[in-house]
Amino acid sequence: MENKEPMQVDMISAPKSEKEIEFESFIEKMKSGVVSFCYTKNDGSIRSAKGTLKPDLIPPMEPGKEKKTYDHTTNYFDLDADEGKGAWRTFITDKFIGFVNPQS
């Protein structure tokens, strides 16, 4: 008689790299406040940004405009964009360089 129970598989995940840990910290800090950081743009130049994901620091979206999300990208609200009014920006997650003037 065949055993019809689902096979149990133990998944072993690779330890996280320093960059992955730093990126997770970056996202958590953006969810709770403003973060200065930099990343490499698609044209190869380096962009410094001051961004947030904290809802009470982000103005409501205009009707009919949605924030688009894509695999392997990170959206953030750029507080310096659009003459200080702020705007949504996106960068390729793997191109995150790090914090600018990190604070503990």
LOMI-367583 format. One line per field, with one value per atom (N, C-alpha, C): atom name; residue in three letters; z, y, x; residue number from 1. Coordinates in steps of 0.1 Angstrom, whole numbers. Example, Ala and Ser with C-alpha at 12.3 -4.5 7.8 and 13.67 -1.06 7.14 Angstrom:
atome = (N_CA_C_N_CA_C)
residu = (ALA_ALA_ALA_SER_SER_SER)
zz = (78_78_78_71_71_79)
yy = (-57_-45_-33_-22_-11_0)
xx = (132_123_132_128_137_129)
num = (1_1_1_2_2_2)
//
This chain:
atome = (N_CA_C_N_CA_C_N_CA_C_N_CA_C_N_CA_C_N_CA_C_N_CA_C_N_CA_C_N_CA_C_N_CA_C_N_CA_C_N_CA_C_N_CA_C_N_CA_C_N_CA_C_N_CA_C_N_CA_C_N_CA_C_N_CA_C_N_CA_C_N_CA_C_N_CA_C_N_CA_C_N_CA_C_N_CA_C_N_CA_C_N_CA_C_N_CA_C_N_CA_C_N_CA_C_N_CA_C_N_CA_C_N_CA_C_N_CA_C_N_CA_C_N_CA_C_N_CA_C_N_CA_C_N_CA_C_N_CA_C_N_CA_C_N_CA_C_N_CA_C_N_CA_C_N_CA_C_N_CA_C_N_CA_C_N_CA_C_N_CA_C_N_CA_C_N_CA_C_N_CA_C_N_CA_C_N_CA_C_N_CA_C_N_CA_C_N_CA_C_N_CA_C_N_CA_C_N_CA_C_N_CA_C_N_CA_C_N_CA_C_N_CA_C_N_CA_C_N_CA_C_N_CA_C_N_CA_C_N_CA_C_N_CA_C_N_CA_C_N_CA_C_N_CA_C_N_CA_C_N_CA_C_N_CA_C_N_CA_C_N_CA_C_N_CA_C_N_CA_C_N_CA_C_N_CA_C_N_CA_C_N_CA_C_N_CA_C_N_CA_C_N_CA_C_N_CA_C_N_CA_C_N_CA_C_N_CA_C_N_CA_C_N_CA_C_N_CA_C_N_CA_C_N_CA_C_N_CA_C_N_CA_C_N_CA_C_N_CA_C_N_CA_C_N_CA_C_N_CA_C_N_CA_C)
residu = (MET_MET_MET_GLU_GLU_GLU_ASN_ASN_ASN_LYS_LYS_LYS_GLU_GLU_GLU_PRO_PRO_PRO_MET_MET_MET_GLN_GLN_GLN_VAL_VAL_VAL_ASP_ASP_ASP_MET_MET_MET_ILE_ILE_ILE_SER_SER_SER_ALA_ALA_ALA_PRO_PRO_PRO_LYS_LYS_LYS_SER_SER_SER_GLU_GLU_GLU_LYS_LYS_LYS_GLU_GLU_GLU_ILE_ILE_ILE_GLU_GLU_GLU_PHE_PHE_PHE_GLU_GLU_GLU_SER_SER_SER_PHE_PHE_PHE_ILE_ILE_ILE_GLU_GLU_GLU_LYS_LYS_LYS_MET_MET_MET_LYS_LYS_LYS_SER_SER_SER_GLY_GLY_GLY_VAL_VAL_VAL_VAL_VAL_VAL_SER_SER_SER_PHE_PHE_PHE_CYS_CYS_CYS_TYR_TYR_TYR_THR_THR_THR_LYS_LYS_LYS_ASN_ASN_ASN_ASP_ASP_ASP_GLY_GLY_GLY_SER_SER_SER_ILE_ILE_ILE_ARG_ARG_ARG_SER_SER_SER_ALA_ALA_ALA_LYS_LYS_LYS_GLY_GLY_GLY_THR_THR_THR_LEU_LEU_LEU_LYS_LYS_LYS_PRO_PRO_PRO_ASP_ASP_ASP_LEU_LEU_LEU_ILE_ILE_ILE_PRO_PRO_PRO_PRO_PRO_PRO_MET_MET_MET_GLU_GLU_GLU_PRO_PRO_PRO_GLY_GLY_GLY_LYS_LYS_LYS_GLU_GLU_GLU_LYS_LYS_LYS_LYS_LYS_LYS_THR_THR_THR_TYR_TYR_TYR_ASP_ASP_ASP_HIS_HIS_HIS_THR_THR_THR_THR_THR_THR_ASN_ASN_ASN_TYR_TYR_TYR_PHE_PHE_PHE_ASP_ASP_ASP_LEU_LEU_LEU_ASP_ASP_ASP_ALA_ALA_ALA_ASP_ASP_ASP_GLU_GLU_GLU_GLY_GLY_GLY_LYS_LYS_LYS_GLY_GLY_GLY_ALA_ALA_ALA_TRP_TRP_TRP_ARG_ARG_ARG_THR_THR_THR_PHE_PHE_PHE_ILE_ILE_ILE_THR_THR_THR_ASP_ASP_ASP_LYS_LYS_LYS_PHE_PHE_PHE_ILE_ILE_ILE_GLY_GLY_GLY_PHE_PHE_PHE_VAL_VAL_VAL_ASN_ASN_ASN_PRO_PRO_PRO_GLN_GLN_GLN_SER_SER_SER)
zz = (0_0_0_-8_-10_2_6_16_8_11_3_11_22_30_23_24_17_23_14_19_27_38_46_41_39_35_44_50_58_50_50_42_50_45_51_43_50_42_45_35_36_46_53_62_54_60_53_52_41_40_47_50_56_48_35_27_29_29_32_45_55_69_69_62_62_54_43_36_44_51_60_70_76_86_79_67_59_58_54_52_65_76_89_93_91_95_86_74_65_69_74_79_92_99_111_111_99_99_85_86_74_74_62_61_49_51_40_35_22_17_2_-4_-18_-25_-38_-47_-60_-68_-82_-91_-99_-109_-121_-129_-141_-151_-151_-159_-153_-141_-135_-125_-125_-116_-102_-92_-78_-73_-68_-63_-48_-42_-27_-26_-16_-14_1_3_17_15_20_18_30_29_40_34_43_40_52_60_72_67_69_63_67_79_83_77_70_64_49_44_30_27_18_15_8_8_2_-14_-19_-34_-41_-53_-61_-66_-67_-73_-87_-90_-103_-105_-95_-96_-86_-90_-81_-81_-70_-69_-75_-86_-92_-85_-84_-78_-88_-88_-97_-89_-94_-87_-87_-76_-75_-74_-71_-70_-56_-52_-39_-42_-37_-38_-25_-26_-14_-18_-7_-9_-7_-18_-18_-13_-2_4_-2_-10_-17_-31_-36_-50_-52_-65_-68_-60_-59_-52_-38_-31_-17_-14_-24_-22_-20_-26_-25_-36_-39_-49_-47_-53_-52_-62_-58_-66_-64_-74_-74_-78_-71_-75_-75_-82_-83_-69_-62_-49_-48_-58_-57_-59_-63_-65_-52_-41_-29_-24_-21_-17_-2_5_19_24_38_45_43_43_43_57_64_77_86_87_95_110_115_129_136_148_155_159)
yy = (-12_0_13_22_35_44_52_62_75_80_92_105_105_117_126_139_148_147_148_147_159_157_168_172_185_190_201_199_209_219_231_242_248_248_255_267_279_291_295_301_306_318_320_331_344_354_367_374_380_388_401_408_421_431_430_439_437_424_421_426_424_429_444_451_466_470_464_468_466_455_453_464_468_479_492_494_506_507_496_496_499_493_495_510_515_529_539_535_544_543_531_530_538_542_549_564_568_582_585_594_599_593_588_582_589_592_596_584_582_570_573_563_565_552_553_541_545_535_537_537_548_549_540_539_530_535_549_554_553_547_545_556_567_578_574_580_578_588_584_593_593_605_606_610_605_608_609_616_616_612_599_593_588_584_578_568_560_551_553_563_565_572_566_571_585_589_603_614_610_619_620_612_611_617_626_632_621_623_613_613_601_600_607_613_620_609_612_602_598_585_580_577_581_579_568_557_547_545_541_538_525_524_511_504_491_482_472_469_459_450_438_429_435_433_437_452_460_474_478_490_496_510_512_525_532_545_554_567_575_589_598_605_613_627_631_644_656_654_666_668_658_659_670_674_683_695_702_714_714_702_701_696_694_689_673_667_653_646_634_625_611_602_588_585_577_573_558_552_538_536_526_522_507_501_487_483_474_470_467_459_455_466_478_490_499_494_502_502_513_514_514_523_523_537_538_550_561_573_585_590_592_597_589_575_566_570_569_571_558_556_543_543)
xx = (8_0_9_5_13_10_20_19_15_3_-3_-1_6_9_18_16_26_40_49_63_67_74_79_93_95_108_112_124_130_137_133_140_151_162_174_177_175_178_192_198_212_212_223_223_223_217_216_229_232_244_243_254_254_246_246_239_224_219_205_201_209_206_205_214_214_202_198_186_173_172_161_160_171_172_167_172_168_153_147_132_125_130_123_125_137_139_130_128_120_105_101_87_84_95_93_98_104_109_115_124_131_145_150_163_170_183_192_199_199_206_210_217_221_220_219_218_223_226_231_219_218_207_210_200_202_212_215_225_239_240_253_257_250_253_248_253_249_239_228_218_217_218_215_201_194_180_177_166_160_146_143_130_124_111_103_93_88_77_67_69_60_48_36_23_20_23_19_28_39_48_45_36_33_19_18_5_-4_-17_-26_-23_-25_-24_-35_-32_-42_-51_-64_-73_-69_-69_-65_-50_-42_-28_-24_-19_-15_0_6_20_22_30_32_44_42_53_58_70_76_85_87_97_111_118_132_134_123_124_119_123_119_113_101_95_97_99_100_94_91_86_98_102_113_109_113_109_115_126_132_127_120_115_104_103_92_92_104_106_101_104_101_87_79_66_66_77_78_72_77_71_76_68_72_84_93_105_107_114_117_131_137_151_152_161_164_170_164_168_182_187_201_211_206_215_216_210_211_225_231_245_245_237_237_232_233_228_239_234_242_241_253_253_244_247_238_237_226_224_219_224_220_206)
num = (1_1_1_2_2_2_3_3_3_4_4_4_5_5_5_6_6_6_7_7_7_8_8_8_9_9_9_10_10_10_11_11_11_12_12_12_13_13_13_14_14_14_15_15_15_16_16_16_17_17_17_18_18_18_19_19_19_20_20_20_21_21_21_22_22_22_23_23_23_24_24_24_25_25_25_26_26_26_27_27_27_28_28_28_29_29_29_30_30_30_31_31_31_32_32_32_33_33_33_34_34_34_35_35_35_36_36_36_37_37_37_38_38_38_39_39_39_40_40_40_41_41_41_42_42_42_43_43_43_44_44_44_45_45_45_46_46_46_47_47_47_48_48_48_49_49_49_50_50_50_51_51_51_52_52_52_53_53_53_54_54_54_55_55_55_56_56_56_57_57_57_58_58_58_59_59_59_60_60_60_61_61_61_62_62_62_63_63_63_64_64_64_65_65_65_66_66_66_67_67_67_68_68_68_69_69_69_70_70_70_71_71_71_72_72_72_73_73_73_74_74_74_75_75_75_76_76_76_77_77_77_78_78_78_79_79_79_80_80_80_81_81_81_82_82_82_83_83_83_84_84_84_85_85_85_86_86_86_87_87_87_88_88_88_89_89_89_90_90_90_91_91_91_92_92_92_93_93_93_94_94_94_95_95_95_96_96_96_97_97_97_98_98_98_99_99_99_100_100_100_101_101_101_102_102_102_103_103_103_104_104_104)
//
